[in-house]
Amino acid sequence: MSRLRDVAQTQFCPQDTSERRVAGWQRALRWVAWLTFLGLAIKNSQSVYFSPLEWLALAAAIGISVWCLAKPLGGPTVELTEPTHVRGEFVSRTNWGLVLLGAILTVGGIGATGAIAYDLSTGRATVGEVLNDIGIFIEGWVAELITGGAYDAELEKTHAYALFLLLIPGALLVWFTLIPFVKGGQHWRVDLDGSVSWRRENMWIPLLECEFASVKADGTTIVFTPSEGMGARLVLPQLRVFSREFGSRLRSKVSAEFFRQRLEDRGFTVAGQGDSLSALRT
C-alpha cells in the first residue's frame, strides 16, 4: 500500500494538497453520536417535546459532525480525476447513513398510511376529515418553521396524517442508496503496470478482455459479457466506487474513460460518452 501511494504521488496522481479526509475513528464517533440521539428520541417518542438529554445528544451529534468536517484527521486527500490515476484496489460502498435516514422516513410514512387506512375502514374518520387534518398539520408545520418555533401550532393535537407523504421520499432514498449494495459487483484493482484483475473469494483473477465479446457500462455497473463457451459474465461496480488505498472516490466518468481507452487499445469498437459505454470486440 505504501509503495503504491509513493509511486502514485510521483507518477499517477496530482500532487498532494493540504486537504485531508475524515479518519475512520471520526466516522465511528459520528455514528455513535447520531445513533445515541436516535435511540433517546425513540425511547421518549411518547413525548411531543425533546427532553434536555435529547437536546444535549442532538447538540453533541451536530457538534461532532461539524468538527469532523472542519478538522478531518485522516490521510491526505487524493483526487482521481484522470484515467492514469486509476491504480490500486477499488470497491463499491453504500452510504449507510442515508439508508438509515430513508428507512426512518419510510417507517414514518408507512405508520401514517396505516393509521389513515385503519381510521377510514373503522369509520373513525372520513376522507374530508383526513384531508382537513393534513391541511392543518402542513399549515401549522410551515408556520412553526417560518417563526423558528416561536408560534406553537399544537401539532400534537392533530393525527399527523400528513406524515404519509414521507413514504415517497423515504422509499426513493432507500432504493437509490442501496443500489451500490445490490449491484456491487466484484472488487477490482489496477496494478502499477496497468494490468487489471478482479476478486473472486480470496483470489485475484486477471481480466483478459479477449475472453469477452462485449462490454457495457451504464454509470452503475460495468458488465463484461463473455464469448460463447467462455464462462460467466463479469460485473464490476461503477457507482460509489472508492479506492481502498487512498479513500478517494472514483467517479463513474473516470472509470468509464479508463476502460474505454483500455478496450480501444485491445481492438474493441467503443461507443458512448460520459459514464456510459458500449464496446464490441472486432
N, C-alpha and C positions, 0 to 999 in steps of 0.2 A: 504493500500500500504506500509506504513512504517513498519507495523508488518511483512508483507511478506518479505521485504528487510532484516529486523533484523534476522528473522529466517533463511532466505536463506543464509545469510553471515556466519552463525554459523553451519548450518546443511547441506544445499543442495549444495551451490556454493563454488568454490575455494575462498581463501582469497583475499580481495581487493588488487590491486596494486596501484601504483601512477598514472597510466594512467586514463585519463578522456575522456569522449565523447564530441562531439560538441554540444553546447547548442542550444535550439530551436531558440532563438533570433539570434544566429550566423548564423544558416541556413537561416533564413528570410533575414538577412542582405546580405548574399551571393547571394540570389535570386534577391534582389533588384539591387545589383551592376551589375550582369550579364544581367538582363533584361533592365537596363538602357543603357548599352553598345549596346545591340542588337537593342534597339529602335533607338538609334542615328545612328547606321550603316544602318538600313533600311531607315531612314529619308534621309540620304546622299548617298543612293545607286547609285545615278546618277554619283557620282564622283568615279574615279578609285582609288584615294588615300584617306587614312584616314585624317580627319581634326585634328587639335590639340586637340579639345574637345573629339573626338573619341579616340585618343591615351590616353588622360587623363582618360577617362572612362574605357578603357581596362586595363590600369595600376592599377587603383583602384580595378577593379574586380579581377585581378590576385593577388594583394596585400592582399585583404580581404580573398580570398580563402586560400592563403598560411598561413596567420595569424590564420585562423580558424583551420587549420590542425596542426599548430605548437603550438597553445595556446588554446586548447579546454577548455571551461569553464562550461561544463555540469557536470552531476553526474559521479561517478566513473564507470569505465568500468567493467562489469561482463561478463565473458566468460561462455557460456552454452555449455559445451563440453561432458557432460555425461547425460544419461537418468535421473539420480537422480537430476539433476539440473533443470529439466523441471517443473517449478512451476510458477503460475501466468497466466495472460491472454496473448494470442498470436494472432496476426493479420498479414495479408499479406499486404505489402506495395509496391507500384510501384515507381520506380526511375523516377520521372517526369523530372528530368534534362536530362537524356539520351533520354527520349521520345521526349523532345523538340529538342535536337540535331538531332535525327533521322528524325524528321519532317522537320527541316530546310534542311537537306541533300536531303530528298525525294523531297521537293518542288523544290530545285535547279535542281535535276535530271529530274523532270517532265518538268520544263521550258525548259531545254536544249533539251530534247527529242521532245517537241512540236515545238521548233524552227527548229530542223532538219527536222521533218516531213513537216512543212509548207514550208521551203525553197526548199525541194525536189519536193513537189507537185506543186509548182508555178514556177519551173524552175529557181529560183534564185541561186540554187547551184546544182551541180552534186554529185554523190556518191564519185567520185575522189576528188572533192574539199572539201567535208565534211571530208574525211579521211585525207587529207593533213592538214586541219585546226586543226584536233585533234592531229596530229603528231607535228605540230608547237607548239601548246599550251602545250602539255606534255613536249616537249623538253625545251621550254622556262621556264616552271614552275620548272623543275628539276634544270636547270642552276641557276635560282634565289635562289632556296633552298640551293644549294651547296655553292654559293658565299655569302650567307647571305644577299641578296638584293643588293650587290654591282653592279651586272650586271642587266641592265634593258632589259628584253626580249620583252618589249612593248606588253604585253599580251592583253592590251586594244584594239589593232588593229585586234585581232582575233575575231571570232564569239563565242568562248568558247563552241564549240560543245562538247568538251571533258567532260564537266560537266554532261553529261548524265550518266556517269559512277557512279555518286553519287546516282543514283536511287537504285542500288542494295544494297550497304551497308546501305543506309538510310532506305529502306523498311525493311531490315532484323533487323536493330536496333530497329525500332518502334515495329515490331512484337514481338521480343524477350522480350523487356522491358514491353510490355503491357500484357504479359502472366499472371503475378500476378493479374492484374486488371480484365482481362477477366475470369480467373479461380481462383478468390479469395476465393471462398468457404465461410464457416461460421467461425466467430470468435470462438475460443475455449479457455478453461482455465483448469488449473490443480490446485486444492486446496491443502493446506498444508497436508491434509490426503491422497493425491494421487488420489482422485476422479476427474473424468473428466466430463465437461459439455460443451455444445455448445450454441451459442446465436441465438435466433430467435426473431426478433424485439427487445423488451426490456426485454425479459425473458431469463433465463438460464435454459436449458433443460439437465438433467443428461444423460450422454452417457451410455446406457445399451447395452453391447455387445451381450447379449442373444437375442436381437431383430434383430440381423443381421446374415445373412448366410455366408457372405464372406466379406473380406476387401482387398483392393488393393491399393498400393502406387507406384507411378512411378517417384518420385522426384519433381513432380509439384503439385499433389493433393493426398489426402488420401480418397478413396471412400469406404463408408460402404454401402453394398447392403443388403437390409432387406430380411428377410424370407418372404415367400408368405403370403400376407394379413397383414403384419406388418407395412405398411406405405411406405413413400417415402425414397429414398436413401439419405445418408448424405455425403456431400463433405466438407472436411477440407483442408485448404491451407497447402502446404509444401514448396513451392518456395518463397524465400524472405520473410520469416516469422520472425517477431520481437516480443520481449517481451515488453509489454506496461509498466511494472513496471521498468525494467532495461534499456530499449532502446537497448538491445543486440540482435544480430541476432541469430536465432535458425537454425542451419544447417539442411538440409534435412536428412542427415545421422543420426543425433541425434534424430530427431523426429521419423524417421523410427524405430530406435532401441528402443525408448521409447514404441511405440505402439507394436513392435514385442514382447517385454517382457510382456507387458500387455495382449496381445492376447494369448500368450502361457500359461500364468497363468490362463486364463479363458477357457481352453480346445480347443483352435483353433490349427489346424495344419498349421504351418507357414513355408513358403519357401522364398527364395530370400536373397539378401545381399546388403550392401551399403544403398542407399536411396530408394531401391525398396523392396517390399514385396508382397506376395500373401498368404492370410490366408483363410482357410475354417473351419467352425465350425463342430466339430465331435460329 
